[in-house]
Amino acid sequence: MTTAELLDAALVEEATKKSGLIWVRGTGVERALWHVWHEGAAHVVGDGPGEQPLPGLTDGGAATVTVRSKDKGGRLVGWQAKVVELTPGGEAWEAAVGELKGKRLNAPDAETMTERWARECRVLRLEPVRGAAPVPAGAGSLAAPPPASPATTRNPVPAGLPRLLARRKRG
């Protein structure tokens, strides 16, 4: 590897390790995914009940990963990845799940989470493609419309509510 390739690999690893979320685009929509960096690749878990969706990410496929700054939210680096689906119960799967388990927040079934992941979810390894050209930053904000959802925003605060609350404090 050349010095430039080594520096690019170090930048990808350090930025991805420190970022809480990565933006991943497979063959479909780009999604923000929580992840863990383990043994030279980003690992994600999802596609099961209560877990993050992993649209367009297929075993042996390609993905584009964009890493944002944890403090400012700006784009740090983009890289090409090879998607590898880990086999449940395998050595690589066990090692990745051991790391992912520590980062999974608010799991309803923390004690049996890994068994549920083995039954109902996919664990993917996103391996950086060595020697691939860096992903250009692109022009504009790169913002995309949110995916369709049955969720709604709440209604505006009624105009008289602040006066009612102020009256309670005085009394």
N, C-alpha and C positions, 0 to 999 in steps of 0.2 A: 504494500500500500504506500502511496505517496504521502508526503507530509500534509498536503491539502485534504486528502481523503481521511487521514487520521484526525485532523482538526474538525472536519465535518461530522465524523462519527462521534467525537467527544461532545460537540455542541448538541447533536441530536440526543445523546444519552443524558447529558446534564439538564438540558431544558425539559425533557420529558419526565425525568425523575422528579423535578421540582414543581411541575405543573399539576394542579389538582384535576384538571380536565384536559382532554385532547379532543380535537374535532376530527372525525373520521368520515371519509367518503369512500364507499365501495362502488357498487354499480348503481346505487340509488341516491337517496338524499344524504346530505351531510348531517351528522349528529354529534352532539357533545357527549362524551363517554367518560365515566370515571375509570381509572385504570391503576395498575401498579407496574413499575419497571422491574423486571426480574430476569437475570441471566441474558442480558443483551437485547431484550425486546419488551414491548408493552403488552400487557395481558389484560383482557377484558372478559367479563362474564355477563351473560344476558340471554334474552329470548325465552325467558321462562316467566311464570306468574310472579309479579312483584319485582321483577328485575328490568334493567334497561333493555330497550329493543336494539337489535344489531342488524338493521336493514341493509341489504346489499353486500354483506360480508360472507363470502363463501370460502370453504376450504380450498386452498390452492389459488385463490383469486388474488387480485391486487387491490390496494387501498392507498389513498392519499391521507396523510396525517398532518394536521396543523396544530402546533403547540403554542399556547398563549402564555403570557406572563401571569404569574399568580397574583402579583400585586396590582398591576395596571390593566391587565386584561388584553393588552396588545399582542399582535402576532410576533412570536420570536423566530420560529423556524418551521418549515414544511418539509416533509420527507415521504418517500415512496416506501410502501410496506408490502410484504408478502403475507397473506393470511394463512395461518395454520390452525386447524381445529384440533385441540388436544383430546385424546381418548380418555374418557373417565376411568379412573383407577390406575392409569399408567404413571410411571415415575415422574414425567414432565408435568402431568396434570396435577398430581399430588403436591409437587413443589410450588406450582403456580397458585393452586387453591390455598395453600398454606399462607402465601403472601396476600392474596386477595381477601381472605377471611378477616385479616387484621384491618383492612381498609374499608370494609363494608359497614356503612353506618345505618343505624335504625333497622336492622334486620328483625323481623318478627319472630324468627325461629333460630336464634343464634347458635343454639346447641346442635341442631340438626341441619343447619344450613348447607354444609358440604354434601350431605346425602341428597338433599333436594337438588342441588346443582348437578350432581351426577345423574339424577333421574330426569330432570326437566329442563335443564339449561345447557348452554354451550359455553365453553371456555375457549377463547381464541388468543393466539399468540400473533402479534403484529411485528414481524421481523423487518428491521430496516434493510432495504436493498442496497448493498454496497456498490459504489460506483455509479449509482443512478444520479442523474442531474438534479440539483436542488429544485424544489417546487417554488416557482416565482410567487411573489406576494400578491400580484394582481392589482388591478386598479379599483378605486372606490372603497366602500366600506366592507364589501363582501357579505353584507347582511342578507339573510334570506327570510322569506315569510315563515311564520311558525307553522308546524304541521297541523292539520285539521284535528279538532278536539271537541268533545261535548261540553267542556268546561266553559264557564262564562265569567266575566268580570262582575264585580259587585256594583250596585247602583251608587250614584254620587250621594254624599252625605246630605240629608235634608237641610234646607237653609236655616230653619229655626233651632236645630240641635245645639249649636254652640251657646245660644242664649239660655236654653234649658239647663245645660250643664253648668253654666256660670251661676244661674240662680240657685242650684243645689249647693254649691260651694259657699255661698253667702249665708244660707239658712241653717 
